[in-house]
Amino acid sequence: MTSARGVRPRPRQRQTVPGWVSEGVKVNDPLEQRSGIVQFIGEWTDPSTHVLMTNAVFVRPEGGGREWIVRDPSSLERG
């Protein structure tokens, strides 16, 4: 299926983010067994699958380090 402009719509994956999660909050990611500070919540397109993720949660370890994208934001725990 294509749009009026002839562009195929990207598949979307909407993720549920708990209401208490916001930028600057410390979280534990049990799936990655890591903890960190939420840096950004917003749209992100996975470069390998081209799936647009709404409400993607980006977390960076406290004190710095490599950022990661939470696979399942609904599983996040308070830090």
C-alpha positions as a Markdown table, in Angstrom:
| # | Residue | x | y | z |
|---|---|---|---|---|
| 1 | Met | 0.0 | 0.0 | 0.0 |
| 2 | Thr | 1.4 | 3.4 | -0.9 |
| 3 | Ser | 0.3 | 6.9 | 0.1 |
| 4 | Ala | -0.8 | 9.7 | -2.3 |
| 5 | Arg | 2.8 | 10.7 | -2.6 |
| 6 | Gly | 3.8 | 7.2 | -3.7 |
| 7 | Val | 5.7 | 6.5 | -0.5 |
| 8 | Arg | 5.2 | 3.3 | 1.4 |
| 9 | Pro | 4.3 | 3.9 | 5.0 |
| 10 | Arg | 6.8 | 2.6 | 7.5 |
| 11 | Pro | 5.7 | -0.1 | 9.9 |
| 12 | Arg | 5.1 | 1.3 | 13.4 |
| 13 | Gln | 5.6 | -0.2 | 16.8 |
| 14 | Arg | 4.0 | 1.8 | 19.6 |
| 15 | Gln | 5.6 | 1.1 | 23.0 |
| 16 | Thr | 3.9 | 1.6 | 26.3 |
| 17 | Val | 5.9 | 3.7 | 28.7 |
| 18 | Pro | 4.9 | 3.8 | 32.4 |
| 19 | Gly | 3.6 | 7.3 | 33.5 |
| 20 | Trp | 6.4 | 7.8 | 36.0 |
| 21 | Val | 9.2 | 7.4 | 33.3 |
| 22 | Ser | 10.4 | 10.8 | 32.0 |
| 23 | Glu | 13.7 | 12.3 | 30.9 |
| 24 | Gly | 16.2 | 12.6 | 33.8 |
| 25 | Val | 14.7 | 9.7 | 35.8 |
| 26 | Lys | 16.9 | 6.8 | 37.0 |
| 27 | Val | 15.6 | 3.4 | 35.9 |
| 28 | Asn | 16.5 | -0.2 | 36.0 |
| 29 | Asp | 16.2 | -2.2 | 32.8 |
| 30 | Pro | 15.7 | -5.8 | 33.9 |
| 31 | Leu | 15.9 | -7.2 | 30.4 |
| 32 | Glu | 19.4 | -5.8 | 30.0 |
| 33 | Gln | 20.3 | -6.1 | 33.7 |
| 34 | Arg | 21.5 | -2.5 | 33.6 |
| 35 | Ser | 20.5 | 0.8 | 35.2 |
| 36 | Gly | 20.8 | 4.4 | 34.0 |
| 37 | Ile | 19.2 | 7.8 | 33.5 |
| 38 | Val | 16.5 | 8.3 | 30.8 |
| 39 | Gln | 18.0 | 10.6 | 28.2 |
| 40 | Phe | 15.2 | 10.8 | 25.6 |
| 41 | Ile | 11.8 | 9.5 | 24.9 |
| 42 | Gly | 10.5 | 9.8 | 21.3 |
| 43 | Glu | 10.4 | 8.4 | 17.8 |
| 44 | Trp | 13.2 | 6.3 | 16.5 |
| 45 | Thr | 13.6 | 4.2 | 13.4 |
| 46 | Asp | 15.5 | 1.0 | 13.8 |
| 47 | Pro | 18.1 | 1.0 | 11.0 |
| 48 | Ser | 18.2 | -2.8 | 10.6 |
| 49 | Thr | 14.4 | -3.3 | 10.4 |
| 50 | His | 13.2 | 0.2 | 9.3 |
| 51 | Val | 10.5 | -0.1 | 11.9 |
| 52 | Leu | 9.5 | 3.3 | 13.4 |
| 53 | Met | 9.2 | 3.0 | 17.2 |
| 54 | Thr | 7.1 | 5.6 | 18.9 |
| 55 | Asn | 8.0 | 6.3 | 22.5 |
| 56 | Ala | 11.4 | 4.7 | 22.2 |
| 57 | Val | 13.3 | 5.1 | 25.5 |
| 58 | Phe | 17.0 | 5.9 | 25.4 |
| 59 | Val | 19.0 | 5.3 | 28.6 |
| 60 | Arg | 22.6 | 6.2 | 29.5 |
| 61 | Pro | 24.5 | 4.7 | 32.5 |
| 62 | Glu | 24.9 | 7.1 | 35.4 |
| 63 | Gly | 28.2 | 8.8 | 35.2 |
| 64 | Gly | 28.5 | 8.3 | 31.4 |
| 65 | Gly | 28.9 | 5.4 | 29.0 |
| 66 | Arg | 27.2 | 3.9 | 26.0 |
| 67 | Glu | 23.5 | 4.7 | 25.6 |
| 68 | Trp | 21.0 | 1.9 | 24.8 |
| 69 | Ile | 17.4 | 1.7 | 23.7 |
| 70 | Val | 15.1 | -0.1 | 26.0 |
| 71 | Arg | 13.5 | -3.1 | 24.3 |
| 72 | Asp | 10.4 | -3.2 | 26.5 |
| 73 | Pro | 9.7 | 0.1 | 28.3 |
| 74 | Ser | 6.8 | -1.4 | 30.2 |
| 75 | Ser | 9.3 | -3.6 | 32.1 |
| 76 | Leu | 11.3 | -0.7 | 33.5 |
| 77 | Glu | 11.7 | -0.4 | 37.2 |
| 78 | Arg | 12.3 | 2.6 | 39.4 |
| 79 | Gly | 16.0 | 3.3 | 40.0 |
